[in-house]
Amino acid sequence: MSGILVKCLFFFVSLCLAINLAKCIPNTKKTYIIQMDKWAKPDVFIDHVKWYSSLVKSVLPSTPEGEKTGDEEERILYSYQTAFNGVAAQLSEEEVKKLQERNGVLAVFPEIKYQLHTTRSPLFLGLDREDSSKLWADRLSDYNVIVGVLDTGIWPESPSFNDTGMTSVPPHWKGVCETGRGFEKHHCSKKIVGARVFFRGYEATSGKINERGEFKSARDQDGHGTHTAGTVAGSVVRGANLLGYAYGTARGMAPGARVAAYKVCWVGGCFSSDILSAVDQAVADGVNVLSISLGGGVSSYNRDSLSIAAFGAMEKGVFVSCSAGNGGPDPISLTNVSPWITTVGASTMDRDFPATVELGTGKIVTGASLYKGRMNLSTQKQYPLIYLGSNWSSLMPSSLCLDGTLDKATVAGKIVICDRGISPRVQKGQVVKEAGGVGMILTNTAANGEELVADCHLLPAVAVGEIEGRAIKRYTSGKNATASLRFLGTKLGIRPSPVVAAFSSRGPNFLTLEILKPDMVAPGVNILAGWTGALGPSSLPIDQRRTNFNILSGTSMSCPHVSGIAALLKARHPDWSPAAIKSALMTTAYVHDNTYKSLKDASSVTPSTPYDHGAGHINPRKAVDPGLIYDIGAQDYFEFLCTQELSPSQLMVFGKFSNRTCHHSLANPGDLNYPAISAVFPEKVSVLTLHRTATNVGSPISNYHVVVSSFKGAVVKVEPARLNFTSKNQKLSYKVTFKTISRQKAPEFGSLIWKDGTHKVRSPIAITWLASL
């Protein structure tokens, strides 16, 4: 009998493991975010926090005596009261079901794990010209704009955060400087005006933070947060460089702006309950701009906690900038696509870090590298070259140089070819080094195309494009293949540039095709900015080098460029709404490179489209005086949501903050007053009309005429064709009618431009016929 019981028990445990142990044990607790209707609070509660606590307590199990367990305070991780209303709490599935039935509960979101989307850019963007200060403000130090950076924290000793010459902290600031290991009150300053940490959601899911191995404070151990904060608002630092590369003057986009660091990311990732709490607190603290270089996939608007929090921040007048993601060049790979969020893709600059591979045949291949170390190869000598793939067209663990896949006897003394993918690029070099290799050639795959991203390797290494990489691999199929590597430093004036980065996530926005995303691209490849003192520039634990600056790539780097420019625009135009700032950035963006040809896609070396570059590449000097803007208020965004087939209860998660209701003022989603225009033809529909309203922010008397691209599949008519303004801030409306003449199998792209002789107010156009998709 006992043997049968043991077998049954073993079967039950095995079944649990095979399905999901959490489902077999109903009391397993997970973190959930509960959104509340702030207006439903019963009068018996003196504040919302006590009401939230009571609701959580009401669903907890009782003791045999009928008493509650009393752990409701431990269950609650955060209370949200500014950009979002509700709590984050640890609950079982059964408790969640009970809570959803309680009055006042609008929605429940499971915890989501987010990932980080990981100097010359000011000059490249025209911010270092002699007249730049006069263009933006009378004195850079007079900026009262505060940018909240949600990231891995900040390294306060970085020269990028020197506050010399800055004025007192703005009186509207209500934030604090939280202390912890390695971070004291004095680490905050006139530049770093606040620092907070958010880890309860992380610890609830991943366990307690190991404080010996990680700073449980705002101090940045990863480097990512210091880099993004420095890009946003770093002070001017002369002689900045990375091991001699990119030597020059470094500065953030808005060097006079203040930074508030909100640490939401830890060794194991970034969790939505922590991010949501940081957004909520940042808005309450008084930030003007939020820079969020994070992403966690795409959910429907009403199921995306960051989208809902960003909506609340927008209602409070806060500009929210987010990275588009690093999922390119695959289509439909965008994150952070809500129209009230500014979604930023990545592009290159006109600076590169060339390195060459000379093959035994004498052929020289140009690549990129940031290698600088003691382990140098002679440029007068050829070294054995080896590729450990079965053939040059398929990938294997050994061709990817994954940890433990290289045989020392085979690799020792040779330059090894490694394919990109699976593991970090710099880690591949370390694997080669540990196996006895003397150098590495890192070859792009089809996903990366010809885009070259430079890395600070621990051994001599050169990255090359896919085409040249294939040629080098074919060369190794013969006998006695050899190569040598040479590093050529920093080169400026690269043509063509900018180019859309291959890794930059692409549209279309599958949640709503009528909202064209990304919104724009900004420098995100090989960006020099401040760095942590706790980690070497390769980010590998074995790297003992320490630098004040590092060069990184990703939409994580492009996002803070836009955040910083938004801070400049807010300083120059304090009365502008977040939508006005976004409009100025989008309608002044350019879509050509420095050879005066259309922007190109690095993955294919063909012209990019608005699904790749959005409205185009940011142009800060034009954005300060855009002529016209397309403004959008919180109710307008809510009206957009009313077109998204959301139920009344789903709409409540956005509307209850200000008791919003649908007025049904938009005929379809494309009627949102967005700076980009996306006409989507349903099947059997041949005529479509969209509406826009332009606000004059230029000269009081301004006369604009319209120029529209021609399309194969449709005729476009704009009425009226002229906008004659007689006063500043005057609003004039127009309609754009699209009439199909030949349904196209693929989307078509073009533009609508209003011109007055001084300004060119450009809106990208996408036309899509759904039956052809």
C-alpha positions in Angstrom: 0.0 0.0 0.0 2.8 2.4 0.9 4.5 1.7 -2.4 1.3 2.7 -4.3 1.1 5.9 -2.2 4.7 6.8 -3.1 4.0 6.2 -6.7 0.9 8.3 -6.7 2.8 11.1 -4.9 5.6 10.9 -7.4 3.1 11.0 -10.3 1.4 14.1 -8.8 4.7 16.0 -8.3 5.9 15.1 -11.8 2.6 16.3 -13.2 2.9 19.6 -11.4 6.4 20.1 -12.7 5.4 19.2 -16.2 2.4 21.6 -16.3 3.3 24.4 -14.1 3.9 24.1 -10.4 2.3 27.4 -9.7 -1.0 26.2 -11.1 -0.9 23.1 -8.9 -0.4 25.2 -5.8 -3.2 27.8 -5.7 -1.6 29.8 -2.9 1.5 30.6 -4.9 1.8 34.4 -4.8 2.8 36.6 -7.7 3.0 40.4 -8.1 0.0 42.1 -9.7 -0.7 45.8 -10.3 -4.2 46.8 -9.3 -5.6 49.9 -10.9 -8.3 51.6 -8.8 -11.0 54.1 -9.5 -9.9 57.0 -7.2 -13.4 58.4 -7.2 -15.0 55.2 -5.8 -13.3 55.5 -2.4 -15.8 55.2 0.4 -16.0 58.2 2.8 -15.2 55.9 5.7 -11.5 55.9 4.6 -9.5 59.0 5.3 -7.2 58.4 2.4 -6.8 56.2 -0.7 -3.8 54.2 0.8 -6.0 52.9 3.7 -8.7 52.0 1.3 -6.3 50.1 -0.9 -4.9 48.3 2.1 -8.5 47.3 3.2 -9.3 45.9 -0.2 -6.2 43.8 -0.3 -6.9 42.6 3.3 -10.5 41.6 2.3 -9.3 38.9 -0.1 -6.6 37.4 2.1 -7.3 34.0 3.7 -8.6 33.8 7.3 -7.2 31.8 10.2 -9.2 29.0 11.7 -10.6 31.5 14.2 -11.9 33.6 11.3 -9.3 36.3 11.7 -7.3 37.7 8.7 -3.7 36.6 8.5 -2.5 40.2 9.1 0.1 40.3 6.4 -1.7 42.7 4.1 1.0 45.3 4.7 3.7 42.8 3.6 1.7 41.9 0.6 1.5 45.5 -0.7 4.6 46.6 -2.5 3.7 50.1 -3.7 0.8 52.6 -3.6 0.3 54.8 -6.7 -1.4 58.1 -6.5 -0.2 60.6 -9.2 0.2 59.3 -12.8 -1.7 56.1 -11.8 -4.0 55.1 -9.0 -3.8 51.8 -7.2 -1.3 49.4 -5.7 1.1 46.6 -6.5 0.6 43.6 -4.3 1.6 39.9 -4.1 -1.5 37.8 -4.5 -2.5 34.3 -5.4 -4.7 33.6 -8.5 -7.7 32.9 -6.2 -7.1 36.2 -4.4 -6.9 38.1 -7.7 -10.2 36.7 -8.8 -11.8 37.9 -5.6 -10.3 41.3 -5.9 -11.5 41.8 -9.4 -15.1 41.5 -8.1 -14.6 44.3 -5.6 -16.1 47.7 -6.3 -13.6 50.3 -7.5 -11.1 47.8 -9.1 -10.7 48.9 -12.7 -8.0 46.5 -13.9 -5.4 44.0 -12.7 -2.1 43.6 -14.6 0.4 40.8 -14.0 4.0 41.8 -13.4 6.0 42.2 -16.6 9.8 42.0 -17.0 11.3 44.8 -19.1 14.8 44.9 -20.6 17.2 47.8 -21.2 17.4 48.7 -24.9 21.0 48.7 -25.1 30.9 63.2 -28.1 30.0 64.0 -31.2 26.2 63.9 -31.3 25.6 67.5 -30.1 27.8 68.8 -32.9 26.2 66.4 -35.4 22.8 67.7 -34.3 23.9 71.3 -34.6 24.0 72.1 -30.9 27.6 73.1 -30.6 27.6 76.0 -33.0 28.6 79.4 -31.8 25.0 80.7 -31.9 23.5 77.7 -30.2 23.1 79.2 -26.7 21.4 82.3 -28.1 19.0 80.0 -30.1 17.9 78.0 -27.1 18.0 80.3 -24.1 19.7 83.4 -22.8 21.8 81.4 -20.4 22.1 77.6 -20.3 22.5 77.7 -16.5 19.0 79.2 -16.2 17.2 76.1 -17.2 14.7 75.0 -14.7 13.8 71.8 -16.6 14.2 68.5 -14.8 14.5 65.2 -16.7 13.6 62.0 -14.9 15.7 59.1 -16.1 14.4 55.6 -15.4 17.3 53.2 -15.7 20.1 51.5 -13.7 20.9 54.5 -11.5 23.7 57.0 -11.8 27.4 57.3 -11.0 27.5 60.8 -9.3 31.3 61.2 -9.5 31.2 61.2 -13.3 32.5 64.5 -14.7 29.3 64.6 -16.7 27.4 65.6 -13.6 29.6 68.5 -12.4 27.3 71.3 -11.2 29.8 74.1 -11.3 28.1 77.3 -12.3 24.5 76.0 -12.0 21.9 78.0 -10.2 19.8 76.7 -7.3 17.5 73.8 -7.7 14.1 75.0 -9.1 11.5 75.7 -6.4 8.9 73.4 -8.1 11.1 70.4 -7.4 9.7 68.1 -4.6 12.0 65.1 -5.0 14.5 63.7 -2.5 17.9 62.1 -2.4 17.5 58.6 -1.0 20.6 57.2 0.6 22.0 53.7 0.6 25.2 51.7 0.1 27.6 54.0 -1.8 25.1 56.8 -2.2 24.8 59.6 0.4 23.0 63.0 0.5 26.1 64.8 -0.8 26.0 62.8 -4.0 23.0 64.8 -5.1 23.7 68.3 -6.3 22.4 71.2 -8.5 22.8 68.8 -11.4 21.6 65.5 -9.8 18.6 66.9 -8.0 17.1 63.6 -6.9 17.8 59.9 -6.7 15.4 57.1 -5.7 15.4 53.3 -5.9 12.5 50.9 -6.7 13.2 47.2 -6.0 10.1 45.8 -4.2 8.7 44.3 -7.4 12.1 42.9 -8.4 12.7 41.3 -5.0 9.2 39.8 -4.9 9.9 38.0 -8.1 13.6 37.4 -8.0 14.5 37.3 -4.3 16.5 39.6 -2.2 19.2 41.7 -3.9 22.7 40.5 -3.0 24.0 43.7 -1.4 27.5 42.5 -1.5 27.5 42.1 -5.2 25.1 45.0 -6.1 24.4 48.5 -4.9 21.0 48.6 -3.3 21.0 52.3 -3.8 20.9 54.8 -6.7 24.6 54.2 -7.5 24.9 52.7 -10.9 26.8 49.5 -11.2 25.8 48.6 -14.7 26.8 51.9 -16.5 23.6 52.1 -18.7 21.9 54.6 -16.5 24.9 56.9 -16.2 25.3 56.8 -20.0 21.7 57.7 -20.7 21.6 60.4 -18.0 24.9 61.9 -19.4 23.4 61.9 -22.9 20.3 63.7 -21.7 21.9 66.5 -19.7 25.6 65.8 -19.2 27.7 68.9 -18.3 30.5 70.0 -20.8 33.6 67.9 -20.4 36.7 68.7 -22.4 39.1 66.0 -23.4 36.5 63.2 -23.1 37.4 59.9 -24.7 37.3 56.2 -24.5 40.9 54.9 -24.3 41.8 57.6 -26.8 38.8 57.0 -29.2 36.3 59.8 -29.9 38.6 62.4 -28.2 36.9 65.8 -27.8 34.4 67.7 -25.8 31.5 65.7 -24.4 28.1 67.2 -23.4 24.6 66.2 -23.1 21.8 67.5 -25.3 20.6 69.9 -22.5 23.7 70.5 -20.4 21.9 73.1 -18.3 19.0 70.8 -17.4 18.8 68.8 -14.1 18.7 65.1 -13.7 16.6 63.0 -11.4 17.7 59.3 -11.3 15.1 56.6 -10.7 16.8 53.2 -10.4 14.3 50.6 -11.6 16.7 48.1 -13.2 18.8 45.5 -11.4 21.0 42.6 -12.3 18.0 40.4 -13.1 16.0 43.0 -15.1 13.4 45.7 -14.7 9.9 45.0 -13.4 6.7 46.8 -14.3 5.6 47.4 -10.7 8.9 49.2 -10.0 8.7 51.1 -13.3 5.2 52.2 -12.6 6.0 53.4 -9.1 9.0 55.3 -10.5 6.8 57.1 -13.1 4.2 57.9 -10.5 6.8 59.3 -8.1 8.7 61.2 -10.7 5.5 63.0 -11.8 4.8 63.8 -8.2 8.4 65.0 -7.7 8.0 67.5 -10.5 9.9 66.2 -13.5 9.2 67.9 -16.8 10.5 65.1 -19.1 10.7 61.4 -18.5 13.4 59.4 -20.4 12.7 55.6 -20.4 15.1 53.4 -22.4 13.2 50.2 -21.6 10.9 47.9 -23.4 8.7 44.9 -22.5 6.9 43.8 -25.7 3.6 45.1 -26.9 0.2 44.7 -25.1 -3.2 46.3 -25.9 -3.4 49.9 -24.6 -5.5 49.0 -21.6 -3.2 46.1 -20.6 0.0 48.0 -20.8 0.8 49.5 -17.4 3.6 51.7 -18.7 1.3 53.1 -21.4 -1.4 53.9 -18.7 1.2 55.5 -16.5 2.6 57.5 -19.4 -1.0 58.7 -20.2 -1.3 60.0 -16.6 2.1 61.7 -16.9 1.0 63.3 -20.1 -2.1 64.6 -18.4 0.2 66.3 -15.9 2.1 68.0 -18.7 5.2 65.6 -18.7 6.8 64.7 -22.0 7.5 60.9 -22.1 10.3 59.6 -24.4 10.8 55.8 -24.9 13.2 53.7 -26.9 11.6 51.9 -29.9 13.5 48.6 -29.1 16.4 46.7 -30.7 14.3 44.1 -32.6 15.2 45.4 -36.1 15.4 44.9 -38.9 12.4 42.6 -38.4 9.1 44.4 -39.2 6.5 44.9 -36.5 9.2 44.8 -33.8 8.4 48.1 -32.1 7.7 48.6 -28.4 6.2 51.6 -26.6 3.8 52.5 -29.4 1.1 54.5 -27.6 0.5 57.8 -29.4 1.1 59.9 -26.2 4.6 58.3 -25.9 7.4 59.6 -28.2 8.9 56.4 -29.7 12.5 56.8 -30.8 14.5 54.7 -33.2 18.2 54.7 -33.8 20.5 56.0 -36.5 24.2 56.5 -37.1 26.4 59.6 -37.0 29.2 60.8 -39.3 31.8 59.4 -36.9 33.3 55.9 -37.1 36.1 53.9 -35.6 37.7 52.1 -38.6 39.8 49.0 -38.4 41.1 46.8 -41.2 41.5 43.1 -41.9 44.3 42.3 -44.4 44.0 38.8 -45.8 46.9 36.7 -46.9 45.9 37.4 -50.5 46.6 41.1 -49.9 42.9 42.0 -49.9 42.0 44.6 -47.3 38.6 44.7 -45.6 37.4 47.7 -43.6 35.5 47.1 -40.4 35.2 48.8 -37.0 36.7 48.4 -33.5 37.4 50.1 -30.2 40.2 47.8 -29.2 43.0 49.3 -27.2 45.0 47.0 -25.0 48.3 45.4 -24.2 47.7 42.4 -26.5 48.7 43.9 -29.9 49.2 42.1 -33.2 52.1 43.0 -35.4 50.9 44.7 -38.6 53.9 43.3 -40.3 52.9 39.7 -39.7 50.2 37.4 -40.9 48.5 35.1 -38.4 46.7 31.8 -39.1 43.0 32.4 -39.7 40.3 29.9 -38.8 36.5 29.6 -39.1 34.8 26.8 -37.1 31.5 26.7 -38.9 30.6 23.8 -41.0 30.1 26.2 -43.9 29.9 29.9 -44.4 26.1 30.1 -44.7 25.0 28.3 -41.6 25.5 29.0 -37.9 26.8 26.6 -35.3 27.7 27.0 -31.6 31.4 27.0 -32.5 30.9 29.5 -35.3 29.1 31.8 -32.8 32.0 31.3 -30.4 29.8 30.4 -27.5 31.3 29.7 -24.2 32.9 26.2 -24.1 32.7 25.5 -27.8 36.3 26.3 -28.9 39.0 23.8 -28.7 42.3 25.2 -27.4 44.4 23.0 -29.6 42.6 24.2 -32.7 42.4 27.9 -31.8 45.7 28.7 -30.1 47.7 31.3 -31.8 45.1 32.0 -34.5 42.7 34.8 -35.5 39.2 33.3 -35.1 36.1 34.3 -37.2 33.0 34.5 -35.0 29.4 35.0 -36.2 27.2 37.6 -34.4 24.3 36.3 -32.5 23.1 34.6 -29.2 25.9 35.9 -26.9 27.2 39.4 -26.4 29.8 40.5 -29.0 32.5 41.3 -26.5 32.0 38.0 -24.8 32.8 36.1 -28.0 36.2 37.8 -28.0 36.8 36.7 -24.4 35.9 33.1 -25.3 38.5 33.3 -28.1 41.0 34.8 -25.8 40.5 32.1 -23.1 40.9 29.4 -25.8 44.3 30.9 -26.8 43.3 32.8 -29.9 45.2 36.0 -30.6 42.4 37.9 -32.4 38.9 37.8 -33.6 37.0 38.9 -36.8 33.3 39.4 -35.8 31.1 38.9 -38.9 27.6 40.2 -39.3 24.7 37.9 -40.3 21.8 38.7 -42.5 20.0 40.3 -39.6 22.8 42.9 -39.1 23.6 43.5 -42.8 26.4 46.0 -43.3 25.9 48.0 -40.1 29.1 48.2 -38.1 28.9 48.5 -34.3 32.3 49.2 -32.6 33.1 47.4 -29.3 35.8 47.8 -26.6 37.1 44.2 -26.9 39.5 42.5 -24.6 41.6 41.2 -27.5 42.4 42.5 -30.9 39.0 42.3 -32.8 37.4 43.8 -35.9 33.7 43.8 -36.8 32.9 43.5 -40.5 29.7 43.5 -42.6 27.8 40.5 -43.8 29.0 40.6 -47.4 32.7 40.9 -46.5 32.2 38.4 -43.7 31.0 35.8 -46.2 34.0 36.5 -48.5 36.4 36.1 -45.6 34.8 32.8 -44.6 35.0 31.5 -48.1 38.7 32.4 -48.1 39.3 30.2 -45.0 38.0 27.2 -46.9 41.3 27.0 -48.7 44.6 26.0 -47.2 46.8 28.2 -45.0 44.4 31.1 -44.7 46.0 34.1 -42.8 45.1 37.6 -41.8 46.4 40.6 -39.8 44.4 43.3 -38.0 45.0 47.0 -37.8 43.2 49.7 -35.7 42.9 53.2 -37.2 41.4 55.3 -34.4 38.6 57.8 -35.0 37.4 59.1 -38.3 35.0 62.0 -38.9 32.9 63.0 -41.9 31.6 59.5 -42.7 29.3 59.4 -45.7 26.5 58.5 -46.0 25.1 59.5 -42.6 22.8 59.3 -40.8 21.7 55.8 -41.7 18.9 53.9 -39.9 20.5 51.3 -37.6 19.9 47.7 -38.5 19.0 46.9 -34.9 16.4 49.7 -34.6 12.9 48.2 -34.2 10.5 48.7 -37.2 6.9 49.4 -37.8 4.2 49.2 -38.7 2.4 49.7 -35.4 0.2 46.6 -35.4 -1.9 47.9 -32.5 -3.1 50.8 -34.6 -2.0 51.1 -38.2 -3.4 54.6 -38.3 -0.7 55.8 -35.8 2.6 55.8 -37.7 5.5 54.6 -35.5 8.4 55.0 -34.7 8.0 58.8 -34.4 11.6 59.6 -35.3 15.2 58.4 -35.2 18.1 60.0 -33.4 21.8 59.1 -32.9 22.1 55.6 -31.3 25.2 54.0 -32.8 28.6 54.4 -31.2 27.6 57.1 -28.7 30.2 58.4 -26.2 28.8 59.3 -22.8 29.5 59.0 -19.1 30.2 55.6 -17.5 30.2 53.9 -14.1 33.4 53.4 -12.1 32.3 49.9 -11.1 32.7 48.2 -14.4 35.1 48.1 -17.4 34.0 49.4 -20.8 33.4 45.9 -22.1 30.9 45.3 -19.3 32.5 41.9 -18.7 33.3 41.2 -15.0 36.9 40.2 -16.0 37.6 43.6 -17.5 39.7 45.5 -15.0 39.9 48.7 -17.1 38.2 51.8 -15.8 37.1 54.8 -17.8 35.0 58.0 -17.3 33.3 57.5 -20.6 32.1 54.6 -22.8 30.8 54.1 -26.3 27.5 52.2 -26.5 24.9 51.5 -29.2 21.1 50.9 -29.0 17.8 52.7 -29.1 18.6 53.1 -25.4 21.1 55.7 -26.6 18.8 57.4 -29.1 16.0 57.9 -26.6 17.9 60.2 -24.3 18.9 62.4 -27.3 15.3 63.1 -27.9 14.6 63.5 -24.1 17.4 66.1 -23.9 16.1 68.0 -27.0 12.6 68.0 -25.5 14.1 69.6 -22.3 15.6 72.3 -24.5 12.3 72.9 -26.2 10.5 73.0 -22.8 13.0 75.6 -21.6 12.6 77.7 -24.7 8.7 77.2 -24.8 7.5 76.6 -21.3 3.9 76.8 -22.4 4.2 74.0 -25.0 2.4 70.7 -24.3 4.1 67.3 -24.6 2.2 66.9 -28.0 3.5 70.3 -29.2 7.1 69.4 -28.4 6.7 66.0 -30.2 5.1 67.8 -33.2 8.0 70.3 -33.4 10.4 67.4 -33.4 8.5 65.4 -36.0 7.6 68.1 -38.5 11.1 69.5 -38.7 12.9 66.1 -39.0 14.8 65.4 -42.2 14.8 62.4 -44.4 18.0 62.8 -46.3 21.6 62.0 -45.5 24.8 64.2 -45.9 25.0 63.2 -49.5 21.5 64.7 -50.1 20.0 61.3 -50.8 17.2 59.5 -49.1 17.9 58.0 -45.7 19.1 54.4 -46.0 18.5 51.3 -44.0 21.8 49.8 -42.7 20.5 46.3 -42.9 19.7 46.4 -46.6 21.6 49.5 -47.9 18.3 50.6 -49.6 16.2 53.6 -48.9 14.4 53.5 -45.5 10.7 54.2 -45.1 8.6 55.8 -42.3 8.2 52.3 -40.9 11.9 52.5 -40.2 12.7 56.2 -39.6 9.2 57.6 -38.7 9.0 61.3 -39.5 12.8 61.3 -40.0 16.0 62.3 -38.2 15.7 64.9 -35.5 16.8 68.4 -36.3 16.9 70.4 -33.0 17.8 73.8 -34.6 14.7 73.6 -36.8 12.5 72.2 -34.0 12.9 75.4 -31.9 10.9 77.3 -34.6 8.7 74.8 -36.4 6.2 77.4 -37.7 3.2 75.2 -37.1 2.4 72.5 -34.6 -0.2 69.7 -34.3 -1.4 69.9 -30.7 -3.2 67.1 -28.9 -4.8 67.3 -25.5 -5.5 64.5 -23.0 -9.2 64.4 -24.1 -8.1 64.1 -27.7 -6.0 61.0 -26.9 -9.0 59.6 -25.0 -11.2 60.1 -28.0 -8.6 58.1 -30.0 -9.0 55.3 -27.4 -12.7 55.5 -28.0 -12.1 54.3 -31.6 -10.1 51.3 -30.4 -13.0 48.9 -29.7 -12.3 49.0 -26.0 -15.2 48.2 -23.6 -16.4 50.9 -21.1 -14.6 49.1 -18.3 -11.4 49.0 -20.4 -11.7 52.7 -21.2 -12.1 53.5 -17.5 -8.4 52.8 -16.9 -7.6 56.0 -18.8 -10.8 58.0 -18.1 -11.3 57.8 -14.4 -8.3 59.9 -13.5 -10.2 63.0 -14.8 -13.7 61.5 -15.2 -13.3 61.4 -19.0 -16.1 60.1 -21.3 -16.3 59.5 -25.0 -17.6 62.4 -27.1 -17.0 60.4 -30.3 -15.3 63.4 -32.0 -13.0 61.2 -34.2 -14.6 59.4 -37.1 -11.6 56.9 -37.1 -8.2 56.5 -35.4 -6.5 58.3 -38.3 -8.3 61.5 -37.3 -6.2 62.0 -34.2 -4.3 65.2 -34.8 -1.0 63.4 -35.1 1.9 64.9 -36.9 2.2 61.8 -39.1 -0.6 60.7 -41.5 -1.5 57.1 -42.0 -4.4 56.3 -44.3 -5.7 52.7 -43.9 -8.2 51.5 -46.5 -10.4 48.7 -45.3 -11.6 46.2 -47.9 -14.1 47.7 -50.4 -13.5 51.2 -49.2 -12.0 53.5 -52.0 -12.3 57.0 -50.5 -11.0 58.1 -47.1 -10.9 61.5 -45.5 -8.7 62.5 -42.6 -8.6 65.8 -40.7 -5.9 67.9 -39.1 -5.7 71.2 -37.2 -2.5 73.2 -37.3 -1.6 75.8 -34.7 0.5 78.8 -35.7 3.5 79.2 -33.4 5.5 81.4 -35.8 4.9 84.9 -37.1 1.3 86.2 -36.4 0.7 86.8 -40.1 1.8 83.7 -41.9 0.6 82.2 -45.2 1.2 78.6 -46.0 0.6 76.5 -49.1 0.6 72.8 -49.3 2.7 70.3 -51.4 1.8 66.7 -51.4 3.6 63.7 -52.9 2.1 61.7 -55.7 1.2 58.0 -55.3 0.6 55.1 -57.6 -2.4 53.8 -55.8 -4.2 57.0 -54.8 -5.0 60.6 -55.6 -4.6 62.9 -52.6 -6.4 66.2 -52.3 -5.9 68.8 -49.4 -8.7 71.3 -48.7 -8.0 74.1 -48.3 -4.7 74.2 -50.1 -3.7 77.4 -48.3 -3.7 78.3 -44.6 -3.6 82.0 -43.9 -3.0 82.8 -40.3 -3.6 86.3 -38.8 -2.5 85.8 -35.2 -0.1 83.7 -33.2 -1.6 80.5 -31.6 -4.5 80.7 -34.2 -5.8 77.2 -35.2 -6.8 76.4 -38.7 -8.1 73.0 -39.9 -7.9 71.2 -43.2 -8.9 67.8 -44.6 -6.9 65.3 -46.6 -9.0 63.1 -49.0 -7.4 59.9 -50.4 -9.1 58.4 -53.4 -7.9 54.9 -54.5 -7.1 54.5 -58.2 -5.3 51.2 -58.0 -5.1 49.2 -54.8 -1.4 48.4 -54.1 -0.1 45.2 -52.6 2.4 47.0 -50.4 2.1 50.3 -48.5 3.1 53.5 -50.2 4.9 56.4 -48.6 5.2 60.1 -49.2 4.7 63.4 -47.4 2.5 66.5 -46.9 4.4 69.7 -46.5 3.1 73.2 -45.6 5.5 75.9 -46.7 5.5 79.7 -46.0 8.9 80.6 -47.5 10.7 80.1 -44.1 9.3 76.9 -42.7 8.6 73.5 -44.1 6.2 71.7 -41.9 6.4 68.1 -43.0 4.2 65.2 -42.2 5.1 61.7 -43.4 2.2 59.8 -45.2 1.7 56.1 -45.3 -1.2 54.6 -47.4 -2.2 51.0 -46.7 -4.8 48.8 -48.4 -5.8 46.1 -45.9 -7.1 43.6 -48.5 -3.6 43.5 -49.9 -1.9 42.6 -46.6 
